[in-house]
């Protein structure tokens, strides 16, 4: 496997582990599959991923899942 591809996959894995998906893939998917829907900004997309990964009051990241 090329180093560039390996680095890209490692980066994607790290982002997914912390709830930060690939914004470019999101944009491509939305434009292709849902062109009528307005895209989230990159900041909104990041917050959406964080909220999905770490649900808490007012978007706070808590260490304890309770």
C-alpha positions in Angstrom: 0.0 0.0 0.0 1.3 3.4 -0.9 2.3 5.7 2.0 -0.1 8.4 0.8 -3.1 6.0 0.9 -2.0 4.6 4.2 -1.7 8.1 5.7 -5.2 9.0 4.3 -6.7 6.0 5.9 -5.0 6.6 9.2 -6.2 10.2 9.2 -9.8 9.1 8.3 -9.7 6.5 11.1 -8.4 9.0 13.7 -11.2 11.5 12.6 -13.9 8.9 12.9 -12.6 7.9 16.4 -13.2 11.4 17.7 -16.4 12.0 15.8 -15.0 14.2 13.0 -16.1 12.7 9.7 -14.7 13.7 6.3 -16.3 17.0 5.3 -15.3 16.6 1.6 -17.0 13.2 1.4 -20.0 14.6 3.1 -20.2 17.4 0.5 -19.8 15.0 -2.4 -22.5 12.7 -1.0 -24.9 15.5 -0.4 -24.4 17.0 -3.8 -24.9 13.7 -5.5 -27.7 12.2 -3.4 -29.5 15.2 -1.9 -28.9 18.2 -4.1 -32.0 20.0 -2.8 -30.7 20.1 0.8 -28.5 22.9 1.9 -25.0 21.8 3.0 -23.8 22.3 6.6 -20.8 24.5 7.0 -17.6 22.7 8.0 -18.0 24.0 11.5 -21.7 22.8 11.7 -20.6 19.4 10.3 -17.9 19.1 12.9 -20.3 20.0 15.7 -22.9 17.6 14.3 -20.2 14.8 14.4 -19.1 15.7 17.9 -22.7 15.8 19.2 -23.4 12.4 17.6 -20.2 10.9 19.2 -20.4 12.6 22.6 -24.0 13.5 23.4 -24.2 15.8 26.3 -26.0 18.9 27.5 -25.5 21.9 25.3 -22.9 20.1 23.2 -20.5 19.7 26.2 -18.1 16.8 26.0 -18.2 14.7 29.1 -15.8 12.0 30.1 -18.6 10.0 31.8 -21.3 8.7 29.5 -23.9 9.0 32.3 
